[in-house]
Amino acid sequence: MQPQSTPNAQPTFPMQELEQLESAILASLQWIATLEGRRDALTAELDRITRPQPVIPKALMKTIGPGLEYRGTIFVHWNYIDIHIDLLRRLWTEFPDRREAMANAMGCYGTTRAYAAKTLADLFPGQSTAWAQRYSRPLVDDWYVDTNLNRERMCRILPAAVKAAGLKWGKDVKTYWRAAQIAG
């Protein structure tokens, strides 16, 4: 006898295979989401470490000196005594009413000389005129300045003259005995 098929019988459906496929697809989606998250984190870190750093412009520096800065203007000189004389000449010219005060302030640092005076005899008491002419220069209006000085002595007497003129040392007046880097 032959088996007869039932007209209403349905073929067997592989339900278990469908559940396995659904499960695999869900796991794959979760794995892709994990990989994409890690990729985004790595990309962000790569961007951070390879991003060009902002260049902070340094103040433009320039080399000056030897010389002096007088009220914001720089004057370059070749030697110390020229710095000394230029500064005193500027003070004597700009503050004629304070000349005596500046000379007295400078004179406080000397024992036998004045550093600035109206006559050569007052500048170098007890020295010959020839000697006084050799170690001095005219400053302004019959004033003379001592040129027989070392840098250390100039460093002491110039601030006294600047203060007596009513200016601030290091602000209104600066000296550069050697080449120096300043913002320019």
Secondary structure, DSSP 8 states (H G I E B T S, - for coil): ------TT------HHHHHHHHHHHHHHHHHHHHHHHHHHHHHHHHHHHHS---------EEEE-SEEEETTEEEE-SSHHHHHHHHHHHHHHH-GGGHHHHHHHHHTT-SS--SEESSHHHHSTTS-HHHHHHTEEE-STT-EEE----HHHHHHHHHHHHHHHT--BTTTEEEESS-EEEE-
